Amino acid sequence: MFAKAFRVKSNTAIKGSDRRKLRADVTTAFPTLGTDQVSELVPGKEDLNIVKLYAHKGDAVTVYVSGGNPILFELEKNLYPTVYTLWSYPDLLPTFTTWPLVLEKLVGGADLMLPGLVMPPAGLPQVQKGDLCAISLVGNRAPVAIGVAAMSTAEMLTSGLKGRGFSVLHTYQDHLWRSGNKSSLPSIAPLALNSADVHEEKGAVQGDSTLRGDMRHMTLEGEEENGKVHQVCEEKSLSEASEDTSTGGLNQDSTDGKTLQEQMDELLQRCFLHALKCRVKKADLPLLTSTFLGSHVFSCCPEGRQLDIKKSSYKKLSKFLQQMQQEQIIQVKELSKGVESIVAVDWKHPRITSFVIPEPSPTSQTVQEGSGEQPYHPPDIKPLYCVPASMTLLFQESGHKKGSFLEGSEVRTIIINYAKKNDLVDTDNKNLVKLDPILCDCILEKNEQHTVMKLPWESLLARCLKKLQPAYQVTFPGQEPIVKKGKICPIDITLAQRASNKKVTVVRNLEAYGLDPYSVAAILQQRCQASTTVTPSPGAKDSLQVQIQGNQVHHLSWLLLEEYQLPRKHIQGLEKAPKPGKKK
């Protein structure tokens, strides 16, 4: 449901009566919660907001937000917990287990098929069709998704674990999760088992590779049965997973004994070498180190991974670049006070020449192909003209009426045909058009009615276009065109000064171009290494703005123009980028 960006309708503080009603609804929906737990989930005095939104398929959803995180959402009068809430109350719902690589597909909008389930030693939880369930990953009790059971447990077992198991509503890493503080998945140990179960689990662990090896075959059976390949959650075999690791893939749950810091060091060096080998050219030098990081290094981060220099042993970009300079891969200089730039790169250095550019993993490709999470493509924006009531008589002969939308070329053709059909072209001078009563009423000012008898073609056409109402058509790839009156608002970039005398960059109108403010904020937070917030845009209904600490117009310029390929004419404020040598 939240695999794609949603549209916020309103965001208001909850009233006292609504807060009490919500507590009562929570108690009814989740009877296993005690009174203290309900009071903890729906606090009595802390800020609690009601956000009304529309999901990308048009569903009206009410979200309850506490402490900046969505805690519950309501759909068709049914109340559901978010993953943030389930992490605090992991036993709130019956929980089913699946493999870690299946998560990517769930985040992309896929439902969970029964071949993707992992059978625990104690058997599957007992549920009925329509029951709300949680989904977790092997070895971690923290739920990663919630969904509705498509059949009862008995029916699941009777089917031989084939077919659709759960209709997934919300997942870790989807857009609802992104609207919160984006906490990482916690690690919650599985519940302790009795001795018999422990012995059985050991056997299950020993047979883990066999189970995993059978996963692809089991999943394909589910695909053939249901005929919906794009919704099947398939799993790689262990041999395929090891191939990913050998080609440079870094797994957070790797079994090679590396710490998170060591993994982050490897990821940083991999992205650094990838950027130098594929993205940076000699003509780009000298290159600001901040631009190198934000526009090149982060762009080379593998699918599903997040580069965070603070979690590496280097802690800061400058320290890492110093190390690379000592290895004589690059040369860094302070060309202006406080601002470092890469001034030279040794592209013949063995570490660059020997670096093998990793190919996208089959899993990430499948996720993109089947989940709907496609790379961003800019919309096609076409200016149009709308026929007002005052121009109806001029256009009705060509079959158009008040409110009709026309392209500029169509308007030109209609005017030329009208003039020729009514013998209005001057016989002595073909460049002039005689004005009949209809043309006079439509395009002349009142003080011109008795003085202007003829007009040149270009003047006639220009006046006609000016009298028509502006409109535009937006067409996103694979979607029907959207036509609106008025002029499309450009993406607006402004700089603001806060009370602390610090500058912030504010971006508005991203939604008009099909961009999700939360996604843009997440990208900028990573690339700029600066805090970002998403808030309602003042004076704009159902619109959000992104605020980034510091002057980040350079990063925005690269993201919008180079990566998203948006036309410059639809972006205002790019001239506010910091001048070389100036601190942000």
VENPE-V638698 format. One record per helix or strand of 2 or more residues. SS is the DSSP state (H for helix, E for strand). FROM is the first residue (numbers start at 1). TO is the last residue. If there is no record, write none. Layout:
ss=<SS	SS>
from=<FROM	FROM>
to=<TO	TO>
//
This chain:
ss=<E	H	H	E	E	E	E	H	E	H	E	H	E	E	H	E	H	H	H	H	H	H	H	E	H	H	H	E	E	H	H	E	H	E	H	E	H	H	E	H	E	E	E	E	H	H	E	E	H	H	E	H>
from=<7	16	35	48	60	69	78	83	94	102	112	114	132	140	153	164	175	195	208	229	238	260	282	287	289	309	317	330	339	350	362	380	389	405	408	432	437	446	454	457	469	482	491	503	511	517	532	544	553	568	571	574>
to=<13	29	41	54	66	75	81	88	98	107	113	116	137	149	158	171	178	206	226	231	246	278	284	288	300	311	326	336	345	353	371	386	396	406	421	434	443	448	456	467	475	485	497	508	513	528	536	549	563	570	572	576>
//
